[in-house]
Amino acid sequence: MKQVYVSKITSSGQLSIPKEVRQALGIEEEYVLLEPIGDAILLRRVRGLQEELYEYFDHEAKTRGLTREDMERAIKSSKKKVFEEFLHGRT
């Protein structure tokens, strides 16, 4: 049987999500989607841009034999390069 949780909505409309639920969904300090469905609300984690990029390029990376770590290094390197180009263009 699935665990059921009870949360209180504050007078300002805030709702606390129990730690166990946040951990299970991988939710930290980020946004979530709330979708009303009848008398229920579906809560979903919003994936970050980096996670979306990984999924988008996942197929191509697998065919080329690249790992997630390879992609993280490439993204980090690209961020640094773009930042440096931006700074040099502003001086």
ChimeraX commands (.cxc) that place a marker at each C-alpha (Angstrom):
marker #1 position 0.00,0.00,0.00 radius 0.5
marker #1 position 1.29,3.47,-0.88 radius 0.5
marker #1 position 2.07,5.99,1.82 radius 0.5
marker #1 position -0.40,8.88,2.14 radius 0.5
marker #1 position 0.74,12.25,3.46 radius 0.5
marker #1 position -1.20,15.18,4.90 radius 0.5
marker #1 position 0.03,18.76,4.49 radius 0.5
marker #1 position -1.46,22.02,5.66 radius 0.5
marker #1 position -1.96,24.97,3.34 radius 0.5
marker #1 position -1.02,28.21,5.12 radius 0.5
marker #1 position -3.12,31.38,5.04 radius 0.5
marker #1 position -0.76,32.70,2.34 radius 0.5
marker #1 position -1.39,29.62,0.19 radius 0.5
marker #1 position 1.90,27.85,0.86 radius 0.5
marker #1 position 2.05,24.08,1.01 radius 0.5
marker #1 position 4.81,22.02,2.57 radius 0.5
marker #1 position 5.85,18.89,0.69 radius 0.5
marker #1 position 7.08,16.16,3.05 radius 0.5
marker #1 position 10.79,15.39,2.88 radius 0.5
marker #1 position 10.19,11.77,1.85 radius 0.5
marker #1 position 8.12,12.90,-1.15 radius 0.5
marker #1 position 10.68,15.55,-2.19 radius 0.5
marker #1 position 13.48,13.01,-1.99 radius 0.5
marker #1 position 11.51,10.41,-3.96 radius 0.5
marker #1 position 10.84,12.94,-6.74 radius 0.5
marker #1 position 14.29,14.53,-6.64 radius 0.5
marker #1 position 12.82,17.93,-5.76 radius 0.5
marker #1 position 15.16,20.44,-4.14 radius 0.5
marker #1 position 14.72,24.21,-4.26 radius 0.5
marker #1 position 13.10,24.43,-7.65 radius 0.5
marker #1 position 9.76,24.81,-9.36 radius 0.5
marker #1 position 7.06,22.16,-9.62 radius 0.5
marker #1 position 4.07,21.90,-11.92 radius 0.5
marker #1 position 0.60,21.75,-10.39 radius 0.5
marker #1 position -2.13,20.44,-12.65 radius 0.5
marker #1 position -5.73,20.37,-11.38 radius 0.5
marker #1 position -7.49,17.12,-12.34 radius 0.5
marker #1 position -11.04,17.01,-11.06 radius 0.5
marker #1 position -10.81,17.32,-7.28 radius 0.5
marker #1 position -7.11,16.31,-7.25 radius 0.5
marker #1 position -3.87,18.11,-8.05 radius 0.5
marker #1 position -1.09,16.42,-9.96 radius 0.5
marker #1 position 2.33,17.63,-8.79 radius 0.5
marker #1 position 5.29,17.08,-11.11 radius 0.5
marker #1 position 8.94,18.05,-10.90 radius 0.5
marker #1 position 10.09,20.56,-13.51 radius 0.5
marker #1 position 13.29,19.37,-15.08 radius 0.5
marker #1 position 16.15,21.81,-15.42 radius 0.5
marker #1 position 17.60,22.97,-18.72 radius 0.5
marker #1 position 20.73,20.87,-18.29 radius 0.5
marker #1 position 18.63,17.77,-17.69 radius 0.5
marker #1 position 16.55,18.56,-20.79 radius 0.5
marker #1 position 19.73,18.96,-22.84 radius 0.5
marker #1 position 21.05,15.60,-21.63 radius 0.5
marker #1 position 17.84,13.87,-22.66 radius 0.5
marker #1 position 17.81,15.62,-26.04 radius 0.5
marker #1 position 21.37,14.59,-26.86 radius 0.5
marker #1 position 21.27,11.22,-25.11 radius 0.5
marker #1 position 20.64,9.21,-28.28 radius 0.5
marker #1 position 23.41,10.92,-30.23 radius 0.5
marker #1 position 25.83,10.56,-27.33 radius 0.5
marker #1 position 25.13,6.82,-27.07 radius 0.5
marker #1 position 25.76,6.28,-30.77 radius 0.5
marker #1 position 29.10,8.12,-30.41 radius 0.5
marker #1 position 30.04,6.32,-27.19 radius 0.5
marker #1 position 29.94,9.44,-25.01 radius 0.5
marker #1 position 29.12,9.26,-21.31 radius 0.5
marker #1 position 27.18,11.75,-19.20 radius 0.5
marker #1 position 30.51,12.83,-17.69 radius 0.5
marker #1 position 31.83,13.57,-21.21 radius 0.5
marker #1 position 28.78,15.74,-21.85 radius 0.5
marker #1 position 29.13,17.52,-18.48 radius 0.5
marker #1 position 32.75,18.39,-19.30 radius 0.5
marker #1 position 31.77,19.66,-22.75 radius 0.5
marker #1 position 28.95,21.82,-21.33 radius 0.5
marker #1 position 31.21,23.20,-18.59 radius 0.5
marker #1 position 33.91,24.00,-21.14 radius 0.5
marker #1 position 31.37,25.67,-23.44 radius 0.5
marker #1 position 29.93,27.78,-20.61 radius 0.5
marker #1 position 33.42,29.05,-19.78 radius 0.5
marker #1 position 34.17,29.82,-23.45 radius 0.5
marker #1 position 30.87,31.69,-23.94 radius 0.5
marker #1 position 31.41,33.66,-20.71 radius 0.5
marker #1 position 34.95,34.65,-21.77 radius 0.5
marker #1 position 33.72,35.70,-25.23 radius 0.5
marker #1 position 30.98,37.75,-23.60 radius 0.5
marker #1 position 33.46,39.51,-21.28 radius 0.5
marker #1 position 35.93,40.27,-24.06 radius 0.5
marker #1 position 33.17,41.62,-26.25 radius 0.5
marker #1 position 32.10,44.06,-23.49 radius 0.5
marker #1 position 35.50,45.66,-22.84 radius 0.5
marker link #1:1,2 radius 0.2
marker link #1:2,3 radius 0.2
marker link #1:3,4 radius 0.2
marker link #1:4,5 radius 0.2
marker link #1:5,6 radius 0.2
marker link #1:6,7 radius 0.2
marker link #1:7,8 radius 0.2
marker link #1:8,9 radius 0.2
marker link #1:9,10 radius 0.2
marker link #1:10,11 radius 0.2
marker link #1:11,12 radius 0.2
marker link #1:12,13 radius 0.2
marker link #1:13,14 radius 0.2
marker link #1:14,15 radius 0.2
marker link #1:15,16 radius 0.2
marker link #1:16,17 radius 0.2
marker link #1:17,18 radius 0.2
marker link #1:18,19 radius 0.2
marker link #1:19,20 radius 0.2
marker link #1:20,21 radius 0.2
marker link #1:21,22 radius 0.2
marker link #1:22,23 radius 0.2
marker link #1:23,24 radius 0.2
marker link #1:24,25 radius 0.2
marker link #1:25,26 radius 0.2
marker link #1:26,27 radius 0.2
marker link #1:27,28 radius 0.2
marker link #1:28,29 radius 0.2
marker link #1:29,30 radius 0.2
marker link #1:30,31 radius 0.2
marker link #1:31,32 radius 0.2
marker link #1:32,33 radius 0.2
marker link #1:33,34 radius 0.2
marker link #1:34,35 radius 0.2
marker link #1:35,36 radius 0.2
marker link #1:36,37 radius 0.2
marker link #1:37,38 radius 0.2
marker link #1:38,39 radius 0.2
marker link #1:39,40 radius 0.2
marker link #1:40,41 radius 0.2
marker link #1:41,42 radius 0.2
marker link #1:42,43 radius 0.2
marker link #1:43,44 radius 0.2
marker link #1:44,45 radius 0.2
marker link #1:45,46 radius 0.2
marker link #1:46,47 radius 0.2
marker link #1:47,48 radius 0.2
marker link #1:48,49 radius 0.2
marker link #1:49,50 radius 0.2
marker link #1:50,51 radius 0.2
marker link #1:51,52 radius 0.2
marker link #1:52,53 radius 0.2
marker link #1:53,54 radius 0.2
marker link #1:54,55 radius 0.2
marker link #1:55,56 radius 0.2
marker link #1:56,57 radius 0.2
marker link #1:57,58 radius 0.2
marker link #1:58,59 radius 0.2
marker link #1:59,60 radius 0.2
marker link #1:60,61 radius 0.2
marker link #1:61,62 radius 0.2
marker link #1:62,63 radius 0.2
marker link #1:63,64 radius 0.2
marker link #1:64,65 radius 0.2
marker link #1:65,66 radius 0.2
marker link #1:66,67 radius 0.2
marker link #1:67,68 radius 0.2
marker link #1:68,69 radius 0.2
marker link #1:69,70 radius 0.2
marker link #1:70,71 radius 0.2
marker link #1:71,72 radius 0.2
marker link #1:72,73 radius 0.2
marker link #1:73,74 radius 0.2
marker link #1:74,75 radius 0.2
marker link #1:75,76 radius 0.2
marker link #1:76,77 radius 0.2
marker link #1:77,78 radius 0.2
marker link #1:78,79 radius 0.2
marker link #1:79,80 radius 0.2
marker link #1:80,81 radius 0.2
marker link #1:81,82 radius 0.2
marker link #1:82,83 radius 0.2
marker link #1:83,84 radius 0.2
marker link #1:84,85 radius 0.2
marker link #1:85,86 radius 0.2
marker link #1:86,87 radius 0.2
marker link #1:87,88 radius 0.2
marker link #1:88,89 radius 0.2
marker link #1:89,90 radius 0.2
marker link #1:90,91 radius 0.2
view
